[in-house]
Amino acid sequence: MIKGLRKVVDHKAFQGFILFIIIFNSVIMGIETISGLPDKVVLVLGLFNNICLWIFIIEMLLKFLAYGMDYFKDPWNWFDMVTIGTSLISALPFMAALRAFRVLRVLRSLKALRSMRLVSSIHHLQIILVAIVRSIPSILWTGLLMILIYYIFALIGVNLFGQAFPDWFGTVGKAMYTLFQVMTLESWSMGISRPVMEVYSAAWLYFVPFVLISSFIVMNVVVGIVVNSISEVTAEDTKQALEDAGDEESGEKSEEEQIKALTREVKEMREMLARMEQIMNKNR
């Protein structure tokens, strides 16, 4: 029964049906954002939305029954659980916006259509998504380093410029927000740095090092982490594809060897029959 259930959940028709439900649900959620809809339409859309959610829950339960504890070994299944979990939480009025994350499941379900040329590029998108997830721990440590840099420069900014520019550096919180604007390089020079330099001529010694550290060094470290993770995931995916191709070739070779062995046995049988006919003819 478990094997039969596994064949059902792994079948392309089943996965294609789930993909259709995801796209249909995405369209429904988009229509729900239109203001001025009649109450009856809103009720029908809500009903469809709930039906789609229950289909996703049933799909998750079927996969769990089919694979057992192995279900949790696949990161994409965790991805499904998170998106479905946020959908359940979104039933609360103030958490309704979380339903939008359900659309992300299209990335998971499009895996079923990987054989199609149109959707083959989605596989690369999946690789990028997996790489980003893997790089999250390293990015978190980089973010911690960034927070320390922000805090240190914010303390310095409050002590240096707090009295003259209370809106920008009056408190540590305001200073950190100002530094965030500086890090994004959005009007940091003409909007913040130069006005401060008109009062404190040496203020460039504060802003330039922060820009170099935050915008160029730390952000490049984050980019490097993601790029390295993408390279690792791509290498693993390529290795897996080569192994699968090798298994197929070995299977084909074994079939060829079996055919050759059968051919040899047939030839030997023919030779034995020919010898027997010769012996019988001599006896006559």
Summary of the structure (lengths in Angstrom):
residues: 284
radius of gyration: 32.0
end to end distance: 64.0
largest distance: 127.4
contacts: 755
relative contact order: 0.06
helix: 89%
strand: 0%
